Amino acid sequence: MTSLVAWAIAQGLKLITWAAAAREWNFKRLVEPGGMPSSHSAFVTSLSTAVGIELGFDSVIFALAAAFAVVVMYDASGVRRAAGRQAKVLNAILEDLNRRELHPERLRELLGHTPFEVLVGALLGVVVAVWRMR
């Protein structure tokens, strides 16, 4: 439950930060990837923090949860972010060539997170876990 609470808070904050930046509400942000803060990071860090609090930070299960968290956060700020940058370039090329028939819909550009978005999501996850596990 701790991880789900952290994820839900992050998704809600993502909606609010998007509305503040874009000056409009976009409720699709509740289910789309990318944005501030990273809900993936919040989810996995709250999980690993809760495991550490409950079973000990020297347990094998905590080590597994922490390793899982690192892989997810690396993916969010590395691989998925790079894929989003590539989508942006491909969309621009198609528009410059005026060749929308090659791919009629735009590729999704907001896939990953900046390192700062991952960090904020991770901190949110730790705070939620400490708050829920006290």
SULFEN-V876164 format. One record per backbone hydrogen bond with DSSP energy under -1.0 kcal/mol. CO is the residue of the C=O (numbers start at 1). NH is the residue of the N-H. Records with the same first field share a line. If there is no record, write none. Layout:
CO: NH / NH
//
This chain:
1: 5
2: 6
3: 7
4: 8
5: 9
6: 10
7: 11
8: 12
9: 13
10: 14
11: 15
12: 16
13: 17
14: 18
15: 19
16: 20
17: 21
18: 22
19: 23
26: 29
27: 30
28: 31 / 32
38: 42
39: 43
40: 44
41: 45
42: 46
43: 47
44: 48
45: 49
46: 50
47: 51
48: 52
49: 53
50: 54
51: 55
52: 56
56: 59
59: 63
60: 64
61: 65
62: 66
63: 67
64: 68
65: 69
66: 70
67: 71
68: 72
69: 73
70: 74
71: 75
72: 76
73: 77
74: 78
75: 80
76: 113
78: 82
79: 83
80: 84
81: 85
82: 86
83: 87
84: 88
85: 89
86: 90
87: 91
88: 92
89: 93
90: 94
91: 95
92: 96
93: 97
94: 99
99: 102
109: 111
114: 118
115: 119
116: 120
117: 38 / 121
118: 122
119: 123
120: 124
121: 125
122: 126
123: 127
124: 128
125: 129
126: 130
127: 131
128: 132
129: 133
//
